[in-house]
């Protein structure tokens, strides 16, 4: 682990550790076209979603700012800022980070549902039920907005996955959908990733949908007993209660079923690597174009458009300057202005082929030149020196967490490793959150890396954030966040390309 003590030059001067069919084709064409069109502003254009493989659902180009300005009113300095940022991203990377993201075939989803069936069998459950959301998307590639563009509605549309023995004796999945009769054809038109036409149980508007499901052929053996079923954590309470009241033995998410999503396939890892590396590179490209007087909102807007230019779809972006970053997730109005010695904290996430990035970088603007000699370091203001000290401590804490992230270790130990470094440096009370969380289709998913999670063991294929931070009220905040893949042996793989090297090289 790199030391936070100054030995010659400090870490930030070079001593730290470096580190889803035709519609899919349209997505690739979209990304290719984005590299050809002029690097200014474009009319909104949205890539076309495929039905059986994950798409990024990205918007390439954008003509609205965070302040809602129409295109003609975008200030010239913002147009120049955006052009510079996009040019840097393409020049520095050639968008090669996209190469690890491949389409997910039908077989990937079949395998997922079969793994779910095995877990259901292992836990003594007769079915798993889920409505459109992240978990539905994981198993059948349909998100909540894909089914209900307007808003979540009161008519249950539920996927029911049951385990059964295949011809070879292995446990495989049998999937049925509970759907309103008038919506059955729309459900079929979703062309979900199934090798055969989907099976449905339909109900009329004046029927009890839960009693209809229980009396259907798929639960024919339960004339006198209650089927033991598990519902997803995103299942709305009125559906869970409806199932329970009408004869199902309902259990919340847990056990082997919950663990199915926790380990990632090679294809998932490839997408996570692409979107997280691309997000980091977008931040690095944008940083080179920062100028005095920019606001947090302006930086956020340009960063979002930079990611869109590469086919990614940003879904959150937190840009905080100095004391605003002492609140880890912000909450200010975004009008604070960038100055020479400002410590910038950016926490940002985007989607690509349905998978999430979630990274954080803390850095100085490029117009604050990096000191190259000990005399220049000595001449720095006390405020800057404290920022540099804290930056190094947080990097050391992240390094400690990375070394603790190994197979059969506990989630708690990863948090404690980082926390110990920060506490030893005298800033324990300023590290106010867990060190990380699982990541995949959702930016935040289980398992969670907190010091109370002593029972969950790390397994190869799990992916996590490592994001320690120190937050000094009325001063500044520093957080470093990278995405890590647990390996069978050795240190985890870094899915963000390279860790931050220093506050001038994030």
Buried (B, 14 or more C-beta within 10 A) or exposed (E): BBEBEBEEBBBBBEBBBEBBBEBBEBBEEBBEBBBEEEBEBBEEBEBBBBBBBBBBBBBBBBBEBBEEBEBEEBEEEBBBBBBBBBBBBBEEBEBEBBEBBBBBBBEBBBEBBBBBBBBBBBBEBBBBBBBBBBBBBBBBBBBBEBBBEEEEEEEBBBBBBBBEEEEEEEBBBBBBBBBBEEBBEEBBEBBBBBEEEBEBBBBEEEEEBBBBBBBBEBBEEBEEEBBBBBBBBBBBEEBBEBBBEBBBBBBEBEBBBBBBBBBBBEBBBBBBBBBBBBBBBBBBBBBBBBEEEBBBBBBBBBBBBBBBBBBBBBBBBBBBBBBBBBBBEBEBEBEBEBBEBBBBBBBBBBBBBBBBBBBBBBBBBEEBEBBEEEEEBEEBEEEBEBBBBBBBBBBBBBBBBBBBBBBEBBBBBBBBBBBBBBBEBEBBEBBEBBBBBBBBBBBBBBBBBBBEBEEBEBBBBBBBBBBBBBBBEEBBBBBBBBBBBBBEEEEBBBBBBBBBBBBBBB
